[in-house]
Amino acid sequence: MKAYLDEIALRIKDMEPVEAISFLAEQFAGQITFSTSFGWEDQVVTDMIFANDLPVKVFTLETGRLFPETYYVWNRTLENYQQPIHAYYPDAAALEEMVTKKGPSSFYESVENRKECCHIRKIVPLKRALRGNKCWVTGIRSEQSLNRTDMSNLEWDEQNQLIKFHPIFDWSLAEVKAYIKKNNIVYNTLHDKGFPSIGCAPCTRAVQDGEDFRAGRWWWEDQSKKECGLHATK
């Protein structure tokens, strides 16, 4: 697998993001997908895919706890591109059991409970969304958190057994904003209110000056536990 991954990495090394996504869409025809949570970065990649009519399936995880502003961006994106964004929901029985036993806010009580909630609302639906695919495109950027600086723009995802590609991995936030402004792309207004990273409403707050990029995610926990497992690197 490493040799195959190295070969692909070499092929796309000097390509612009749209060209690289297009190339991968040819290599993995019908088996390439992009996940969006409607943040800055994901809106950029969504535009690259939809505006260029690239054959990449776009999906989102509908956790049931999203911000109203996120739903607004979702609707506006559908209106602007007239292309489908596939929604994946948590398993109803598993969600009902968890909330019945522990209540609607159990994730505040322990890391174990929070990971359980993320597992039911995100990880399991993600597995369904990725099933049958060989390449997963994301909006990850290297500067978003410390553990992501050790990643590369093309990697093997052992957990999900597929290739992951991050087309704007080396972009700065300034480049992301410039692309959005230039192309008049709708974005989540929470970004203008101190929310650099936007997830579920109960688990996301604004970031204060000087705080880490992801300080607003699960802020009641230790910094070392700030990933939900969607992009686990080990």
N, C-alpha and C positions, 0 to 999 in steps of 0.2 A: 504493500500500500504506500509506503514512503516513497518509493521510486515513482509510482504513478502520480502521487501528490506533487513531488518535485517537478515532474514533467509538466503538469498543468500550471504550476506556479511560474515556471520559466516561460511558458507560452503567454501568460497574461501579465507578466512582469512590467512591461512598458505600456500597457493598455490603459486608456481612460476608463473610469467606472462603467459607463454605459456599454462600451465596447467589450469589456471583460464580462459583464453580465450576459450580453448577447452571445458571446463565445460559449459560456457555460450553458446557456439555454440550448445551444446546438448540441453540445456534448452530452447533455442530460435531458434530451427532449422528453417532455411530459413527466419528468421526474425532478423538477427543480421548483422550489417554493420560497417565498419571502414572507417573513413574519413582521407585522407592524403593530406597535402600540400607540401610534399616532403622535409620537414626540417629534422634535425637530429633525433628528437624523432620519427617522423612518419616513417622514414626509418627503424628504429629499430623495430617498431611494424609491419610494412609491412613484414619484414624478418621473424618475429615470425609467422605470418600468412601463408605466402607463402612457406617458407622453411619447415614448418611442415604440409603443405597441410590442413590447418584448413578451414572448410566450412564457411568462413566469406566473404561477399561481400566487396570489396575495391572500394572506389569512391573518386573522387576529384572534386573540384569546379573550373571550367575553367572560370575565370573572364574576360579573354581577355586582361589582363594587367600584366601578369606574366613576370618574368625575363627570359632571354634566358637560363641562368644557370638552372632555374627550369625545363624548357622544356627538357634540356639535361638529368637531373636526371630522369625525367619521362620516357624518351625513353630508357635509360640504365636499368631502373628498369624493364620495359617490356621485354627487351632482356634477362636480367639475370634470371628472374623467369618464363617467358613464361605464365604468368597469366594475366587476364584482369584487368584493372583499369578503372572503369566506369566514364565517364566525364559528368558533369552536367553544362550546359551553362545558362547564363541569358536569360530571355524572350526577344526576338529580338525587339518586338514592344515597350516594356517599356524602353529598353535601347536606342532605336532610338529616342523616345520622349524626354528622359532626355537630351541626347547629343545635339539634335536639339535645344531645348529650352535654355540650359545652357552652351553648349560647352563641350569639352572633359576633362576639368580640373576644373569643378565646385566645386569639393570636397575641393579645397584649400580655397574657399571663405567663408565657414561657417561650423560649426559642423553639422547643419541641412542638408546642401548639401552633406557633407561627409557620413552621415548616410543614406541618400537617395541612394547614389552610392553603399554603402555596402549592403543595403537592396536589390537592384536590382541585383547586381552582385553576392552576397553571400547568403543572408538570404532566398530569394525566391527559388533559386536552391537547397539550403539545405533542405527546406521543401519537395521538390519533392524527393530528395535522401533518406530522412528518412521515407517517406510515406510507411506504411505497415510493418515497423520494430518495434521491441519491445526492442531492445538493440543496443546502439550506442557506439562503442569502439573509443577512442581517444588517442592521444599521449601527452596529457596534463601532465605537471609535476608541483608539488606544488610551487617550487621556481621560476617559470617563471614570476609571478607578484603578487603583494600584495593581490589582491582580490581572487587569487586562493589558498592562504594558508588557507582560511576558508572552502575550499571544501574538499571532501573525495574521495577516489578512486572509490567508488560506490555510485551513487546518483540518485535521481529521477529528471528528467528534466521536470518540469511543463510546460514549454513553448512548448516542442515538444511531451509531453506525452509518454515518454519512459524512460528506465533505461540507464544511462551512466556509462561506465566503463573505468577507466584510468589505464591500466596495469603497467605503469612505473611511476605512480604518485609520489612515494617516491624516485625515482632515482635521483642521482646528475648528473650534466652535465658531470663530469668525468666518471661516470659509462656508460653514453650514448656513449661517445667517445670511451671508452674501448671496448664496445660491437661492435661498428662499425669497429674498427681496427681489433679486433679478428676475425670477420666474413667477413672481406673484403667487406663491404657494400658501394656501391656508395653513395656519399652525395653531397650536394650543396656546391660548392667551395666558395660561398659568405660567408659561415660560417668562412672561413679562413681569410676573409677580414673585419672582425668586424661586421658581420650581424648575431646576435644570433637568431633573429626572422625575418622570411622572408615572406612577403606577396606580394601585388601588387607592381610593380616597382615604380610607381609615389608616393607611400605612404610609402616607406621603405628606410631608409638610414643606414649607418654604425653607430655603437655605439662607443662613445669615452670612454677612461678609466675612471672609476668611475661613469659612467652613469648607470641608471636603465636598466635592461634587455630589456624592451620594449620601451626604449627611442627613438629607431629608427623607431617606428611605429607611423604615424600621428604626427610627431615631432612638428608640428606647433600648436598643440592643448594643452590644459591643461591636466596634467597628469591623472586627475580623469576620463577622457573620453577615455582612451586608449583601449577600447574593441569595436569590430565591431558588437557584438550582437550574434555571432555564439555560444558562450559559456556563455550566460547571466545566472547569478545565481539567478535572481529574476524575 
